[in-house]
Amino acid sequence: LLVEVFSYTDYVKALLQGIKYPMLCFWKKEKFDRLRYKLLFALGRIRMITIPAKIIPGAEKELSALLKSGVKIFAFSSDDVPFMQKYINKCVTGFYTDTISPSILQNSPPAD
């Protein structure tokens, strides 16, 4: 079961309710710099996050560091296959969308 939460308060509530690793949504790059989130990342309490795909180009350094530290990062929503191929496994773990056809990905060249 994957549970996505949208605030620090809801994240803490989810932990207290026994959800081991809720997915915390970061709507803006600036949230990475907030002390309370830095502490949770440092303690290994944040293991999965979601982000809008549009912030990836401005947050590549931060996302890459989080990915290397073991944080799973899922970006939404992009239907741009070359964009997804550029950033998959470099800045994000994966993408999710509700509009792309799987056949598009099957016919696309593999990512580097």
C-alpha positions in Angstrom: 0.0 0.0 0.0 1.4 3.4 -1.0 0.1 6.3 0.9 0.8 9.8 -0.5 0.7 12.8 1.9 0.9 16.5 1.2 2.2 18.2 4.3 4.7 17.7 7.2 1.9 17.3 9.6 0.2 14.6 7.6 3.5 12.9 7.1 4.1 12.7 10.9 0.5 11.5 11.4 1.0 8.7 8.9 4.1 7.6 10.7 2.3 7.6 14.0 -0.5 5.6 12.5 2.0 2.9 11.5 2.6 3.6 7.9 6.3 2.8 7.6 7.2 5.0 4.6 4.5 7.3 3.4 5.3 9.1 0.1 5.6 12.8 0.8 4.7 15.2 -2.0 7.1 18.1 -2.6 5.3 20.6 -4.8 8.3 23.1 -4.9 12.1 22.7 -4.8 12.3 25.1 -1.9 10.7 22.5 0.4 13.9 20.4 0.2 15.8 23.2 2.1 13.4 23.3 5.1 15.1 22.1 8.3 12.3 19.8 9.3 12.6 17.9 6.0 16.4 17.9 6.1 16.2 16.2 9.5 13.7 13.6 8.3 16.0 12.8 5.3 19.1 12.6 7.5 17.3 10.2 9.9 16.2 8.1 6.9 12.6 8.6 7.7 11.7 9.9 4.3 12.2 7.0 1.9 9.8 7.9 -0.9 8.7 11.3 -2.3 6.5 12.5 -5.2 7.2 15.6 -7.2 5.7 17.4 -10.2 7.8 16.7 -13.2 8.1 20.4 -14.0 10.4 21.0 -11.1 13.0 18.4 -12.2 15.1 20.7 -14.5 15.6 23.2 -11.6 16.3 20.6 -8.9 18.5 18.1 -10.6 21.4 18.4 -8.1 19.1 17.9 -5.1 17.1 15.1 -6.7 20.2 13.3 -7.8 21.6 13.5 -4.2 18.4 12.2 -2.7 18.2 9.3 -5.3 21.8 8.3 -4.5 21.0 8.3 -0.8 18.3 5.7 -1.4 15.2 7.9 -1.5 12.7 6.7 -4.1 11.4 9.7 -6.2 8.3 9.4 -8.3 7.5 12.3 -10.7 4.0 13.2 -12.0 2.8 13.8 -14.6 4.7 13.7 -17.9 3.7 12.3 -21.2 7.0 13.5 -22.8 8.9 10.3 -23.4 12.3 11.9 -24.2 12.0 14.0 -21.0 11.2 10.9 -19.0 14.1 9.0 -20.6 16.5 11.9 -19.8 15.7 11.9 -16.1 14.8 8.3 -15.2 17.4 6.8 -12.8 19.4 10.1 -12.9 17.0 12.3 -10.9 13.9 10.2 -10.4 13.1 6.5 -9.8 10.1 6.7 -12.1 7.2 8.6 -13.5 3.5 8.1 -13.1 0.7 9.4 -15.3 -2.8 8.6 -16.2 -2.8 9.6 -19.8 0.1 7.9 -21.6 -0.3 4.7 -23.5 2.1 1.9 -22.7 2.5 1.3 -26.4 4.3 4.7 -26.7 7.0 3.5 -24.3 7.3 0.1 -26.1 8.1 1.9 -29.3 10.6 4.4 -27.8 14.3 4.0 -28.0 15.9 2.9 -24.6 17.2 5.4 -22.2 21.0 5.9 -21.9 
